[in-house]
Amino acid sequence: MSDFKKWWEKLKPKQQRSPTIYYIAGDGNDMHDGKHPLQAWKSIAQLNSAKNQIRVSDQILFKRGHSYPGRPFYLGRSNFPIQIGAYGSGQYPVFPDVEPNKKLKNI
């Protein structure tokens, strides 16, 4: 490879991956991949087991009208800017094992 081509390759912007949306639903299935509402995970335990694949700028959406026992891995990690939200209709998701003073942003 020529010196010019090597220099040019260094200047090209790195290809960035698109953010991934992960779905969790009380009526989901932890055997799914969690990347579509019809393939939603069921539990926070599954979310926590996948924490190494979740990257900055990804989104985690919890289905409304369901309760999610367990403590999500991202609580208390201010240096991990992911978006947390809700999808569907009905009551806000309930997190019985999360302290009331912990804010779940965007839900």
Gaussian input, Z-matrix of N, CA and C with variables (Angstrom, degrees):
# hf/3-21g

backbone

0 1
 N
 C     1     B1
 C     2     B2     1     A1
 N     3     B3     2     A2     1     D1
 C     4     B4     3     A3     2     D2
 C     5     B5     4     A4     3     D3
 N     6     B6     5     A5     4     D4
 C     7     B7     6     A6     5     D5
 C     8     B8     7     A7     6     D6
 N     9     B9     8     A8     7     D7
 C    10    B10     9     A9     8     D8
 C    11    B11    10    A10     9     D9
 N    12    B12    11    A11    10    D10
 C    13    B13    12    A12    11    D11
 C    14    B14    13    A13    12    D12
 N    15    B15    14    A14    13    D13
 C    16    B16    15    A15    14    D14
 C    17    B17    16    A16    15    D15
 N    18    B18    17    A17    16    D16
 C    19    B19    18    A18    17    D17
 C    20    B20    19    A19    18    D18
 N    21    B21    20    A20    19    D19
 C    22    B22    21    A21    20    D20
 C    23    B23    22    A22    21    D21
 N    24    B24    23    A23    22    D22
 C    25    B25    24    A24    23    D23
 C    26    B26    25    A25    24    D24
 N    27    B27    26    A26    25    D25
 C    28    B28    27    A27    26    D26
 C    29    B29    28    A28    27    D27
 N    30    B30    29    A29    28    D28
 C    31    B31    30    A30    29    D29
 C    32    B32    31    A31    30    D30
 N    33    B33    32    A32    31    D31
 C    34    B34    33    A33    32    D32
 C    35    B35    34    A34    33    D33
 N    36    B36    35    A35    34    D34
 C    37    B37    36    A36    35    D35
 C    38    B38    37    A37    36    D36
 N    39    B39    38    A38    37    D37
 C    40    B40    39    A39    38    D38
 C    41    B41    40    A40    39    D39
 N    42    B42    41    A41    40    D40
 C    43    B43    42    A42    41    D41
 C    44    B44    43    A43    42    D42
 N    45    B45    44    A44    43    D43
 C    46    B46    45    A45    44    D44
 C    47    B47    46    A46    45    D45
 N    48    B48    47    A47    46    D46
 C    49    B49    48    A48    47    D47
 C    50    B50    49    A49    48    D48
 N    51    B51    50    A50    49    D49
 C    52    B52    51    A51    50    D50
 C    53    B53    52    A52    51    D51
 N    54    B54    53    A53    52    D52
 C    55    B55    54    A54    53    D53
 C    56    B56    55    A55    54    D54
 N    57    B57    56    A56    55    D55
 C    58    B58    57    A57    56    D56
 C    59    B59    58    A58    57    D57
 N    60    B60    59    A59    58    D58
 C    61    B61    60    A60    59    D59
 C    62    B62    61    A61    60    D60
 N    63    B63    62    A62    61    D61
 C    64    B64    63    A63    62    D62
 C    65    B65    64    A64    63    D63
 N    66    B66    65    A65    64    D64
 C    67    B67    66    A66    65    D65
 C    68    B68    67    A67    66    D66
 N    69    B69    68    A68    67    D67
 C    70    B70    69    A69    68    D68
 C    71    B71    70    A70    69    D69
 N    72    B72    71    A71    70    D70
 C    73    B73    72    A72    71    D71
 C    74    B74    73    A73    72    D72
 N    75    B75    74    A74    73    D73
 C    76    B76    75    A75    74    D74
 C    77    B77    76    A76    75    D75
 N    78    B78    77    A77    76    D76
 C    79    B79    78    A78    77    D77
 C    80    B80    79    A79    78    D78
 N    81    B81    80    A80    79    D79
 C    82    B82    81    A81    80    D80
 C    83    B83    82    A82    81    D81
 N    84    B84    83    A83    82    D82
 C    85    B85    84    A84    83    D83
 C    86    B86    85    A85    84    D84
 N    87    B87    86    A86    85    D85
 C    88    B88    87    A87    86    D86
 C    89    B89    88    A88    87    D87
 N    90    B90    89    A89    88    D88
 C    91    B91    90    A90    89    D89
 C    92    B92    91    A91    90    D90
 N    93    B93    92    A92    91    D91
 C    94    B94    93    A93    92    D92
 C    95    B95    94    A94    93    D93
 N    96    B96    95    A95    94    D94
 C    97    B97    96    A96    95    D95
 C    98    B98    97    A97    96    D96
 N    99    B99    98    A98    97    D97
 C   100   B100    99    A99    98    D98
 C   101   B101   100   A100    99    D99
 N   102   B102   101   A101   100   D100
 C   103   B103   102   A102   101   D101
 C   104   B104   103   A103   102   D102
 N   105   B105   104   A104   103   D103
 C   106   B106   105   A105   104   D104
 C   107   B107   106   A106   105   D105
 N   108   B108   107   A107   106   D106
 C   109   B109   108   A108   107   D107
 C   110   B110   109   A109   108   D108
 N   111   B111   110   A110   109   D109
 C   112   B112   111   A111   110   D110
 C   113   B113   112   A112   111   D111
 N   114   B114   113   A113   112   D112
 C   115   B115   114   A114   113   D113
 C   116   B116   115   A115   114   D114
 N   117   B117   116   A116   115   D115
 C   118   B118   117   A117   116   D116
 C   119   B119   118   A118   117   D117
 N   120   B120   119   A119   118   D118
 C   121   B121   120   A120   119   D119
 C   122   B122   121   A121   120   D120
 N   123   B123   122   A122   121   D121
 C   124   B124   123   A123   122   D122
 C   125   B125   124   A124   123   D123
 N   126   B126   125   A125   124   D124
 C   127   B127   126   A126   125   D125
 C   128   B128   127   A127   126   D126
 N   129   B129   128   A128   127   D127
 C   130   B130   129   A129   128   D128
 C   131   B131   130   A130   129   D129
 N   132   B132   131   A131   130   D130
 C   133   B133   132   A132   131   D131
 C   134   B134   133   A133   132   D132
 N   135   B135   134   A134   133   D133
 C   136   B136   135   A135   134   D134
 C   137   B137   136   A136   135   D135
 N   138   B138   137   A137   136   D136
 C   139   B139   138   A138   137   D137
 C   140   B140   139   A139   138   D138
 N   141   B141   140   A140   139   D139
 C   142   B142   141   A141   140   D140
 C   143   B143   142   A142   141   D141
 N   144   B144   143   A143   142   D142
 C   145   B145   144   A144   143   D143
 C   146   B146   145   A145   144   D144
 N   147   B147   146   A146   145   D145
 C   148   B148   147   A147   146   D146
 C   149   B149   148   A148   147   D147
 N   150   B150   149   A149   148   D148
 C   151   B151   150   A150   149   D149
 C   152   B152   151   A151   150   D150
 N   153   B153   152   A152   151   D151
 C   154   B154   153   A153   152   D152
 C   155   B155   154   A154   153   D153
 N   156   B156   155   A155   154   D154
 C   157   B157   156   A156   155   D155
 C   158   B158   157   A157   156   D156
 N   159   B159   158   A158   157   D157
 C   160   B160   159   A159   158   D158
 C   161   B161   160   A160   159   D159
 N   162   B162   161   A161   160   D160
 C   163   B163   162   A162   161   D161
 C   164   B164   163   A163   162   D162
 N   165   B165   164   A164   163   D163
 C   166   B166   165   A165   164   D164
 C   167   B167   166   A166   165   D165
 N   168   B168   167   A167   166   D166
 C   169   B169   168   A168   167   D167
 C   170   B170   169   A169   168   D168
 N   171   B171   170   A170   169   D169
 C   172   B172   171   A171   170   D170
 C   173   B173   172   A172   171   D171
 N   174   B174   173   A173   172   D172
 C   175   B175   174   A174   173   D173
 C   176   B176   175   A175   174   D174
 N   177   B177   176   A176   175   D175
 C   178   B178   177   A177   176   D176
 C   179   B179   178   A178   177   D177
 N   180   B180   179   A179   178   D178
 C   181   B181   180   A180   179   D179
 C   182   B182   181   A181   180   D180
 N   183   B183   182   A182   181   D181
 C   184   B184   183   A183   182   D182
 C   185   B185   184   A184   183   D183
 N   186   B186   185   A185   184   D184
 C   187   B187   186   A186   185   D185
 C   188   B188   187   A187   186   D186
 N   189   B189   188   A188   187   D187
 C   190   B190   189   A189   188   D188
 C   191   B191   190   A190   189   D189
 N   192   B192   191   A191   190   D190
 C   193   B193   192   A192   191   D191
 C   194   B194   193   A193   192   D192
 N   195   B195   194   A194   193   D193
 C   196   B196   195   A195   194   D194
 C   197   B197   196   A196   195   D195
 N   198   B198   197   A197   196   D196
 C   199   B199   198   A198   197   D197
 C   200   B200   199   A199   198   D198
 N   201   B201   200   A200   199   D199
 C   202   B202   201   A201   200   D200
 C   203   B203   202   A202   201   D201
 N   204   B204   203   A203   202   D202
 C   205   B205   204   A204   203   D203
 C   206   B206   205   A205   204   D204
 N   207   B207   206   A206   205   D205
 C   208   B208   207   A207   206   D206
 C   209   B209   208   A208   207   D207
 N   210   B210   209   A209   208   D208
 C   211   B211   210   A210   209   D209
 C   212   B212   211   A211   210   D210
 N   213   B213   212   A212   211   D211
 C   214   B214   213   A213   212   D212
 C   215   B215   214   A214   213   D213
 N   216   B216   215   A215   214   D214
 C   217   B217   216   A216   215   D215
 C   218   B218   217   A217   216   D216
 N   219   B219   218   A218   217   D217
 C   220   B220   219   A219   218   D218
 C   221   B221   220   A220   219   D219
 N   222   B222   221   A221   220   D220
 C   223   B223   222   A222   221   D221
 C   224   B224   223   A223   222   D222
 N   225   B225   224   A224   223   D223
 C   226   B226   225   A225   224   D224
 C   227   B227   226   A226   225   D225
 N   228   B228   227   A227   226   D226
 C   229   B229   228   A228   227   D227
 C   230   B230   229   A229   228   D228
 N   231   B231   230   A230   229   D229
 C   232   B232   231   A231   230   D230
 C   233   B233   232   A232   231   D231
 N   234   B234   233   A233   232   D232
 C   235   B235   234   A234   233   D233
 C   236   B236   235   A235   234   D234
 N   237   B237   236   A236   235   D235
 C   238   B238   237   A237   236   D236
 C   239   B239   238   A238   237   D237
 N   240   B240   239   A239   238   D238
 C   241   B241   240   A240   239   D239
 C   242   B242   241   A241   240   D240
 N   243   B243   242   A242   241   D241
 C   244   B244   243   A243   242   D242
 C   245   B245   244   A244   243   D243
 N   246   B246   245   A245   244   D244
 C   247   B247   246   A246   245   D245
 C   248   B248   247   A247   246   D246
 N   249   B249   248   A248   247   D247
 C   250   B250   249   A249   248   D248
 C   251   B251   250   A250   249   D249
 N   252   B252   251   A251   250   D250
 C   253   B253   252   A252   251   D251
 C   254   B254   253   A253   252   D252
 N   255   B255   254   A254   253   D253
 C   256   B256   255   A255   254   D254
 C   257   B257   256   A256   255   D255
 N   258   B258   257   A257   256   D256
 C   259   B259   258   A258   257   D257
 C   260   B260   259   A259   258   D258
 N   261   B261   260   A260   259   D259
 C   262   B262   261   A261   260   D260
 C   263   B263   262   A262   261   D261
 N   264   B264   263   A263   262   D262
 C   265   B265   264   A264   263   D263
 C   266   B266   265   A265   264   D264
 N   267   B267   266   A266   265   D265
 C   268   B268   267   A267   266   D266
 C   269   B269   268   A268   267   D267
 N   270   B270   269   A269   268   D268
 C   271   B271   270   A270   269   D269
 C   272   B272   271   A271   270   D270
 N   273   B273   272   A272   271   D271
 C   274   B274   273   A273   272   D272
 C   275   B275   274   A274   273   D273
 N   276   B276   275   A275   274   D274
 C   277   B277   276   A276   275   D275
 C   278   B278   277   A277   276   D276
 N   279   B279   278   A278   277   D277
 C   280   B280   279   A279   278   D278
 C   281   B281   280   A280   279   D279
 N   282   B282   281   A281   280   D280
 C   283   B283   282   A282   281   D281
 C   284   B284   283   A283   282   D282
 N   285   B285   284   A284   283   D283
 C   286   B286   285   A285   284   D284
 C   287   B287   286   A286   285   D285
 N   288   B288   287   A287   286   D286
 C   289   B289   288   A288   287   D287
 C   290   B290   289   A289   288   D288
 N   291   B291   290   A290   289   D289
 C   292   B292   291   A291   290   D290
 C   293   B293   292   A292   291   D291
 N   294   B294   293   A293   292   D292
 C   295   B295   294   A294   293   D293
 C   296   B296   295   A295   294   D294
 N   297   B297   296   A296   295   D295
 C   298   B298   297   A297   296   D296
 C   299   B299   298   A298   297   D297
 N   300   B300   299   A299   298   D298
 C   301   B301   300   A300   299   D299
 C   302   B302   301   A301   300   D300
 N   303   B303   302   A302   301   D301
 C   304   B304   303   A303   302   D302
 C   305   B305   304   A304   303   D303
 N   306   B306   305   A305   304   D304
 C   307   B307   306   A306   305   D305
 C   308   B308   307   A307   306   D306
 N   309   B309   308   A308   307   D307
 C   310   B310   309   A309   308   D308
 C   311   B311   310   A310   309   D309
 N   312   B312   311   A311   310   D310
 C   313   B313   312   A312   311   D311
 C   314   B314   313   A313   312   D312
 N   315   B315   314   A314   313   D313
 C   316   B316   315   A315   314   D314
 C   317   B317   316   A316   315   D315
 N   318   B318   317   A317   316   D316
 C   319   B319   318   A318   317   D317
 C   320   B320   319   A319   318   D318

   B1=1.4540
   B2=1.5325
   B3=1.3151
   B4=1.4620
   B5=1.5226
   B6=1.3293
   B7=1.4659
   B8=1.5236
   B9=1.3504
   B10=1.4557
   B11=1.5246
   B12=1.3317
   B13=1.4612
   B14=1.5333
   B15=1.3171
   B16=1.4666
   B17=1.5250
   B18=1.3477
   B19=1.4607
   B20=1.5332
   B21=1.3329
   B22=1.4616
   B23=1.5272
   B24=1.3252
   B25=1.4595
   B26=1.5295
   B27=1.3156
   B28=1.4716
   B29=1.5219
   B30=1.3319
   B31=1.4637
   B32=1.5255
   B33=1.3163
   B34=1.4518
   B35=1.5260
   B36=1.3236
   B37=1.4685
   B38=1.5253
   B39=1.3050
   B40=1.4639
   B41=1.5312
   B42=1.2972
   B43=1.4580
   B44=1.5254
   B45=1.3160
   B46=1.4601
   B47=1.5169
   B48=1.3256
   B49=1.4551
   B50=1.5222
   B51=1.2936
   B52=1.4652
   B53=1.5181
   B54=1.3332
   B55=1.4660
   B56=1.5336
   B57=1.3093
   B58=1.4620
   B59=1.5186
   B60=1.3121
   B61=1.4636
   B62=1.5239
   B63=1.3291
   B64=1.4665
   B65=1.5262
   B66=1.3175
   B67=1.4604
   B68=1.5248
   B69=1.3426
   B70=1.4508
   B71=1.5218
   B72=1.3425
   B73=1.4651
   B74=1.5183
   B75=1.3135
   B76=1.4526
   B77=1.5189
   B78=1.3281
   B79=1.4655
   B80=1.5308
   B81=1.3377
   B82=1.4575
   B83=1.5274
   B84=1.3193
   B85=1.4551
   B86=1.5302
   B87=1.3133
   B88=1.4586
   B89=1.5231
   B90=1.3213
   B91=1.4619
   B92=1.5355
   B93=1.3289
   B94=1.4609
   B95=1.5239
   B96=1.3363
   B97=1.4685
   B98=1.5286
   B99=1.3485
   B100=1.4610
   B101=1.5173
   B102=1.3247
   B103=1.4580
   B104=1.5274
   B105=1.3135
   B106=1.4658
   B107=1.5331
   B108=1.3361
   B109=1.4662
   B110=1.5308
   B111=1.3248
   B112=1.4624
   B113=1.5308
   B114=1.3190
   B115=1.4707
   B116=1.5250
   B117=1.3282
   B118=1.4734
   B119=1.5264
   B120=1.3305
   B121=1.4648
   B122=1.5203
   B123=1.3101
   B124=1.4591
   B125=1.5273
   B126=1.3300
   B127=1.4618
   B128=1.5265
   B129=1.3119
   B130=1.4535
   B131=1.5262
   B132=1.3309
   B133=1.4691
   B134=1.5317
   B135=1.3271
   B136=1.4742
   B137=1.5215
   B138=1.3240
   B139=1.4620
   B140=1.5255
   B141=1.3228
   B142=1.4611
   B143=1.5230
   B144=1.3132
   B145=1.4645
   B146=1.5304
   B147=1.3281
   B148=1.4651
   B149=1.5258
   B150=1.3148
   B151=1.4726
   B152=1.5239
   B153=1.3177
   B154=1.4634
   B155=1.5256
   B156=1.3154
   B157=1.4599
   B158=1.5164
   B159=1.3290
   B160=1.4571
   B161=1.5281
   B162=1.3174
   B163=1.4589
   B164=1.5260
   B165=1.3174
   B166=1.4554
   B167=1.5227
   B168=1.2816
   B169=1.4724
   B170=1.5249
   B171=1.3332
   B172=1.4608
   B173=1.5284
   B174=1.3118
   B175=1.4627
   B176=1.5247
   B177=1.3245
   B178=1.4598
   B179=1.5255
   B180=1.3219
   B181=1.4649
   B182=1.5192
   B183=1.3242
   B184=1.4563
   B185=1.5260
   B186=1.3204
   B187=1.4649
   B188=1.5254
   B189=1.3150
   B190=1.4628
   B191=1.5214
   B192=1.3278
   B193=1.4559
   B194=1.5178
   B195=1.3350
   B196=1.4579
   B197=1.5298
   B198=1.3216
   B199=1.4603
   B200=1.5298
   B201=1.3288
   B202=1.4602
   B203=1.5215
   B204=1.3358
   B205=1.4579
   B206=1.5226
   B207=1.3166
   B208=1.4608
   B209=1.5094
   B210=1.3079
   B211=1.4641
   B212=1.5347
   B213=1.3382
   B214=1.4637
   B215=1.5300
   B216=1.3168
   B217=1.4587
   B218=1.5183
   B219=1.3219
   B220=1.4518
   B221=1.5248
   B222=1.3242
   B223=1.4639
   B224=1.5249
   B225=1.3071
   B226=1.4538
   B227=1.5175
   B228=1.3213
   B229=1.4679
   B230=1.5257
   B231=1.3117
   B232=1.4582
   B233=1.5223
   B234=1.3248
   B235=1.4587
   B236=1.5344
   B237=1.3075
   B238=1.4638
   B239=1.5232
   B240=1.3412
   B241=1.4633
   B242=1.5260
   B243=1.3037
   B244=1.4541
   B245=1.5205
   B246=1.2940
   B247=1.4597
   B248=1.5229
   B249=1.3267
   B250=1.4601
   B251=1.5205
   B252=1.3110
   B253=1.4552
   B254=1.5093
   B255=1.3256
   B256=1.4547
   B257=1.5196
   B258=1.3220
   B259=1.4635
   B260=1.5168
   B261=1.3253
   B262=1.4590
   B263=1.5136
   B264=1.3151
   B265=1.4623
   B266=1.5227
   B267=1.3110
   B268=1.4589
   B269=1.5112
   B270=1.3146
   B271=1.4613
   B272=1.5273
   B273=1.3226
   B274=1.4601
   B275=1.5261
   B276=1.3274
   B277=1.4678
   B278=1.5299
   B279=1.3207
   B280=1.4656
   B281=1.5262
   B282=1.3396
   B283=1.4668
   B284=1.5288
   B285=1.3366
   B286=1.4633
   B287=1.5326
   B288=1.3231
   B289=1.4619
   B290=1.5217
   B291=1.3298
   B292=1.4576
   B293=1.5181
   B294=1.3357
   B295=1.4560
   B296=1.5297
   B297=1.3320
   B298=1.4749
   B299=1.5237
   B300=1.3498
   B301=1.4577
   B302=1.5275
   B303=1.3430
   B304=1.4639
   B305=1.5205
   B306=1.3136
   B307=1.4607
   B308=1.5200
   B309=1.2939
   B310=1.4572
   B311=1.5169
   B312=1.3077
   B313=1.4560
   B314=1.5244
   B315=1.3036
   B316=1.4565
   B317=1.5220
   B318=1.3056
   B319=1.4747
   B320=1.5127
   A1=107.65
   A2=116.16
   A3=120.45
   A4=110.48
   A5=114.64
   A6=119.87
   A7=111.13
   A8=115.84
   A9=119.49
   A10=110.92
   A11=116.15
   A12=119.84
   A13=110.76
   A14=117.83
   A15=121.17
   A16=110.40
   A17=115.30
   A18=120.06
   A19=110.21
   A20=116.46
   A21=121.84
   A22=111.32
   A23=117.22
   A24=121.55
   A25=111.21
   A26=116.84
   A27=120.40
   A28=111.64
   A29=117.26
   A30=121.32
   A31=113.06
   A32=116.89
   A33=119.47
   A34=110.30
   A35=117.05
   A36=118.30
   A37=110.77
   A38=114.78
   A39=120.59
   A40=108.03
   A41=115.25
   A42=119.69
   A43=108.81
   A44=116.25
   A45=120.84
   A46=109.04
   A47=114.60
   A48=117.94
   A49=109.02
   A50=115.44
   A51=121.14
   A52=108.87
   A53=116.56
   A54=118.75
   A55=110.62
   A56=115.72
   A57=122.13
   A58=108.54
   A59=116.68
   A60=121.61
   A61=107.30
   A62=115.66
   A63=121.84
   A64=108.28
   A65=116.07
   A66=122.54
   A67=109.83
   A68=115.63
   A69=122.07
   A70=106.65
   A71=116.57
   A72=121.77
   A73=109.12
   A74=116.41
   A75=120.79
   A76=113.28
   A77=116.48
   A78=120.45
   A79=111.47
   A80=116.58
   A81=121.61
   A82=111.83
   A83=115.95
   A84=122.39
   A85=107.92
   A86=117.20
   A87=121.02
   A88=113.34
   A89=117.57
   A90=120.93
   A91=111.40
   A92=117.46
   A93=121.73
   A94=110.45
   A95=116.43
   A96=119.52
   A97=113.45
   A98=117.91
   A99=121.40
   A100=115.04
   A101=119.08
   A102=121.05
   A103=114.41
   A104=116.25
   A105=121.18
   A106=106.71
   A107=118.37
   A108=118.95
   A109=113.86
   A110=117.94
   A111=120.19
   A112=112.80
   A113=116.23
   A114=122.05
   A115=110.07
   A116=116.22
   A117=121.59
   A118=112.01
   A119=114.46
   A120=120.23
   A121=108.28
   A122=116.82
   A123=121.47
   A124=112.54
   A125=117.57
   A126=118.85
   A127=114.37
   A128=114.17
   A129=121.14
   A130=109.66
   A131=117.82
   A132=120.29
   A133=110.28
   A134=117.31
   A135=120.31
   A136=110.62
   A137=117.03
   A138=121.06
   A139=109.85
   A140=116.28
   A141=120.48
   A142=111.86
   A143=117.35
   A144=119.71
   A145=111.40
   A146=117.50
   A147=121.85
   A148=112.33
   A149=117.84
   A150=120.09
   A151=113.54
   A152=118.61
   A153=120.20
   A154=113.32
   A155=118.08
   A156=120.17
   A157=112.36
   A158=118.35
   A159=122.16
   A160=108.43
   A161=115.32
   A162=122.13
   A163=111.35
   A164=114.22
   A165=121.42
   A166=107.89
   A167=117.25
   A168=128.02
   A169=113.43
   A170=119.08
   A171=120.31
   A172=109.67
   A173=116.09
   A174=121.77
   A175=109.49
   A176=115.51
   A177=122.26
   A178=106.17
   A179=116.11
   A180=121.29
   A181=110.26
   A182=115.46
   A183=122.84
   A184=108.67
   A185=116.05
   A186=120.41
   A187=109.97
   A188=115.50
   A189=121.14
   A190=110.39
   A191=114.77
   A192=120.36
   A193=114.18
   A194=117.97
   A195=121.34
   A196=110.33
   A197=115.14
   A198=122.66
   A199=108.27
   A200=116.33
   A201=121.65
   A202=110.52
   A203=117.36
   A204=119.32
   A205=110.67
   A206=115.19
   A207=121.03
   A208=110.20
   A209=115.28
   A210=121.81
   A211=108.80
   A212=117.63
   A213=119.81
   A214=112.21
   A215=116.87
   A216=122.39
   A217=113.63
   A218=118.67
   A219=121.24
   A220=113.83
   A221=118.82
   A222=119.70
   A223=110.08
   A224=115.69
   A225=120.47
   A226=114.25
   A227=117.29
   A228=120.38
   A229=108.30
   A230=116.74
   A231=120.70
   A232=112.30
   A233=117.16
   A234=120.33
   A235=111.91
   A236=117.48
   A237=121.67
   A238=108.17
   A239=117.21
   A240=120.39
   A241=113.93
   A242=115.79
   A243=121.06
   A244=107.09
   A245=116.51
   A246=120.54
   A247=109.42
   A248=114.60
   A249=121.95
   A250=106.83
   A251=116.67
   A252=119.28
   A253=112.01
   A254=115.55
   A255=122.06
   A256=108.44
   A257=115.21
   A258=120.24
   A259=108.62
   A260=115.22
   A261=120.02
   A262=110.94
   A263=115.44
   A264=120.46
   A265=108.77
   A266=115.51
   A267=120.40
   A268=112.47
   A269=114.73
   A270=121.74
   A271=110.85
   A272=114.96
   A273=119.68
   A274=109.85
   A275=117.84
   A276=119.82
   A277=110.49
   A278=116.26
   A279=122.01
   A280=108.24
   A281=115.62
   A282=122.42
   A283=108.14
   A284=117.87
   A285=120.67
   A286=114.69
   A287=118.56
   A288=120.69
   A289=114.16
   A290=116.55
   A291=121.14
   A292=108.45
   A293=115.35
   A294=119.93
   A295=109.32
   A296=116.93
   A297=119.98
   A298=113.85
   A299=117.88
   A300=119.11
   A301=112.97
   A302=118.32
   A303=121.43
   A304=108.00
   A305=116.39
   A306=119.65
   A307=109.89
   A308=116.07
   A309=121.54
   A310=105.42
   A311=116.84
   A312=122.65
   A313=111.68
   A314=113.85
   A315=122.82
   A316=115.25
   A317=118.93
   A318=119.11
   A319=108.67
   D1=134.95
   D2=-178.79
   D3=-70.45
   D4=158.62
   D5=178.31
   D6=-60.15
   D7=-38.59
   D8=178.95
   D9=-62.13
   D10=-44.95
   D11=-178.64
   D12=-64.09
   D13=-40.22
   D14=176.94
   D15=-61.14
   D16=-43.86
   D17=179.31
   D18=-62.74
   D19=-44.06
   D20=-179.64
   D21=-62.48
   D22=-41.90
   D23=179.31
   D24=-60.71
   D25=-36.89
   D26=178.76
   D27=-67.51
   D28=-31.00
   D29=-178.00
   D30=-78.72
   D31=-26.15
   D32=-178.23
   D33=-63.20
   D34=136.07
   D35=179.07
   D36=-64.30
   D37=143.25
   D38=177.11
   D39=-68.47
   D40=141.20
   D41=178.73
   D42=-72.94
   D43=123.89
   D44=-179.73
   D45=-96.80
   D46=143.13
   D47=178.53
   D48=-83.07
   D49=149.82
   D50=177.56
   D51=-71.76
   D52=146.91
   D53=176.27
   D54=-60.64
   D55=146.10
   D56=177.67
   D57=-104.66
   D58=141.16
   D59=174.71
   D60=-104.80
   D61=126.88
   D62=177.08
   D63=-107.92
   D64=133.99
   D65=-177.45
   D66=-111.78
   D67=135.89
   D68=175.03
   D69=-126.35
   D70=131.00
   D71=-178.30
   D72=-140.18
   D73=138.40
   D74=178.06
   D75=-57.89
   D76=-22.71
   D77=177.07
   D78=-105.66
   D79=18.82
   D80=178.52
   D81=-81.37
   D82=-164.59
   D83=-178.20
   D84=-144.56
   D85=124.30
   D86=-177.56
   D87=-68.57
   D88=-7.42
   D89=175.59
   D90=-84.06
   D91=-11.20
   D92=178.35
   D93=-76.89
   D94=174.55
   D95=179.77
   D96=-90.53
   D97=-10.30
   D98=175.61
   D99=75.54
   D100=9.55
   D101=-173.30
   D102=-104.23
   D103=13.10
   D104=178.09
   D105=-154.81
   D106=145.87
   D107=-179.62
   D108=-54.55
   D109=-32.68
   D110=178.54
   D111=-82.42
   D112=-5.11
   D113=178.35
   D114=-122.72
   D115=31.05
   D116=-174.99
   D117=-67.53
   D118=147.86
   D119=170.10
   D120=-72.35
   D121=161.32
   D122=179.68
   D123=-96.10
   D124=-33.46
   D125=-166.44
   D126=-129.14
   D127=157.04
   D128=171.91
   D129=-65.59
   D130=-30.32
   D131=177.25
   D132=-58.81
   D133=-41.46
   D134=177.96
   D135=-67.56
   D136=-41.67
   D137=175.73
   D138=-56.59
   D139=-47.19
   D140=-178.67
   D141=-64.04
   D142=-35.22
   D143=-179.88
   D144=-71.58
   D145=-19.00
   D146=179.65
   D147=-99.87
   D148=12.05
   D149=-173.04
   D150=-59.63
   D151=-27.10
   D152=-179.69
   D153=-74.03
   D154=-17.38
   D155=177.66
   D156=-94.24
   D157=-11.65
   D158=-179.00
   D159=-86.91
   D160=127.56
   D161=-173.69
   D162=-114.26
   D163=164.14
   D164=174.10
   D165=-54.70
   D166=138.22
   D167=-179.31
   D168=84.39
   D169=-5.85
   D170=173.53
   D171=-71.36
   D172=165.90
   D173=177.68
   D174=-122.20
   D175=145.74
   D176=173.63
   D177=-122.33
   D178=120.06
   D179=-178.09
   D180=-118.03
   D181=130.06
   D182=178.51
   D183=-103.50
   D184=135.90
   D185=-179.92
   D186=-71.00
   D187=133.35
   D188=178.66
   D189=-66.21
   D190=153.83
   D191=176.03
   D192=84.69
   D193=8.60
   D194=-178.67
   D195=-126.54
   D196=161.46
   D197=177.58
   D198=-110.39
   D199=140.79
   D200=-175.84
   D201=-127.00
   D202=91.90
   D203=177.38
   D204=-70.08
   D205=152.32
   D206=-179.27
   D207=110.91
   D208=169.69
   D209=-178.21
   D210=-115.14
   D211=114.52
   D212=-179.95
   D213=-61.80
   D214=142.82
   D215=-176.01
   D216=-61.28
   D217=-26.75
   D218=-173.02
   D219=-80.65
   D220=-10.72
   D221=-179.93
   D222=-64.22
   D223=133.62
   D224=179.15
   D225=82.91
   D226=5.21
   D227=179.60
   D228=-109.34
   D229=84.38
   D230=-177.73
   D231=-69.01
   D232=-17.86
   D233=-179.60
   D234=-91.71
   D235=17.78
   D236=-177.41
   D237=-126.16
   D238=79.37
   D239=-174.34
   D240=-77.00
   D241=86.86
   D242=172.61
   D243=-112.16
   D244=157.75
   D245=179.87
   D246=-96.96
   D247=130.82
   D248=178.72
   D249=-113.43
   D250=135.66
   D251=-179.51
   D252=-157.05
   D253=-168.23
   D254=-178.90
   D255=-132.03
   D256=155.17
   D257=176.15
   D258=-137.20
   D259=163.95
   D260=-178.31
   D261=88.20
   D262=-168.86
   D263=-179.50
   D264=-121.10
   D265=164.51
   D266=179.53
   D267=110.62
   D268=-164.15
   D269=-177.70
   D270=-66.67
   D271=153.93
   D272=175.48
   D273=-58.92
   D274=150.16
   D275=175.96
   D276=-60.35
   D277=148.59
   D278=-179.59
   D279=-110.83
   D280=136.10
   D281=179.99
   D282=-124.19
   D283=84.97
   D284=-172.19
   D285=-65.15
   D286=-21.75
   D287=-177.66
   D288=-99.17
   D289=8.30
   D290=179.06
   D291=-101.98
   D292=131.84
   D293=-179.40
   D294=-59.82
   D295=142.38
   D296=-177.45
   D297=-58.99
   D298=-26.66
   D299=-176.99
   D300=-84.17
   D301=-4.06
   D302=176.30
   D303=-85.62
   D304=119.83
   D305=-179.16
   D306=-84.46
   D307=131.43
   D308=170.60
   D309=-100.58
   D310=102.98
   D311=-172.55
   D312=-62.95
   D313=144.58
   D314=170.95
   D315=66.36
   D316=14.58
   D317=178.64
   D318=-95.51

